[in-house]
Amino acid sequence: MSSYPMIRLRRTRASAWSRALHREVQVTPADLIWPLFVTEGTGVEDPIASLPGVSRWSVDGIVARAKDAVAAGIPCLALFPNTQPERRSEDGREALNPDNLMCRAIRAIKDACGDEIGVLTDVALDPYTSHGQDGLIDAAGYVLNDATVEVLVGQSLNQAAAGADVIAPSDMMDGRIAAIRAALEGEGHHNVQIMSYAAKYASAFYGPFRDAVGSRGLLKGDKKTYQMDPGNAEEALREVELDLAEGADSVMVKPGLPYLDIVARVKQAFGVPVFAYQVSGEYAMIEAAVAAGAADRDAMVLETLLAFKRAGCSGVLTYHALHAARLLGA
């Protein structure tokens, strides 16, 4: 094998055109999914203190954001509701209300944008329960698996009927993908995709998200009996394998950057569409670094997105989606 000076790896790095030509991984706006928080009211923009630059929007504001996304080339939105306290309950029954916040936002986006943009909807009960857990609980506070799955199926059908394009179960209950897929097929929703949160870890990076959906102050205990232990990787592969067998069209790893090794292993093992969620804590760290003068936002956003793609992601859920899309489209 030849060596220096016959081989100079810096040759292809010497100019911008050459670096672009030899770049192995590209990020485009089409790789992005934009998470948005919907709240009650009209004309409401409610900034989230722990997520600087991110707000909760009333349905009319969500529609305006959808139009921004279409203009920027973003192909999909991910919706999360901030349910009013009086509509939360032990059993999360508001998730089954066909006129709840999520369903109204789905219909409004589809009425305004049609198939110009996809709508991905969260399936879990934590935005609807008075105790902040992702499912129904027993007297001891343990999250009940099978009883929860029954409600998740109803929630999924409710969202599909409203016009959701992708159902994204984030609850981590066993067996929910098979149950949801069977129900969607049974109701004629043959083209509604399932993007499973297959490897969702019990992470310290979710705090600002819980502020955004109003569950942080309500949460009793933790979620370690159903979300994954951060020390486990082989278990993630088992979770992914099961969800794919049960009918998931794509899978997600959450959080993102601290779990790029999991993204890479899932992609290598299964060769399926893998998505990652650059979660609220990751976003907040970038914004804190920018505010402290320690980093350049544009450079950090684009570099982290490249890292996701390099690890094997088909796409990334990120609160920086609109900013990144405008940078990439400039």
Secondary structure, 3 states (H helix, E strand, C coil): CCCCCCCCHHHHHCCHHHHHHHCCCCCCHHHEEEEEEECCCCCCEEECCCCCCCEEECHHHHHHHHHHHHHHCCCEEEEEECCCHHHCECCCHHHHCCCCHHHHHHHHHHHHHHHHCEEEEEECCCCCECCCCCCCECCCCCECHHHHHHHHHHHHHHHHHHCCCEEEECCCCCCHHHHHHHHHHHCCCCCCEEEEEEEEECCCCCHHHHHHHCCCCCCCCCCCCCCECCCCCHHHHHHHHHHHHHCCCEEEEECCHHHHHHHHHHHHHHCCCEEEEECHHHHHHHHHHHHCCCCCHHHHHHHHHHHHHHHCCCEEEECCHHHHHHHHHC
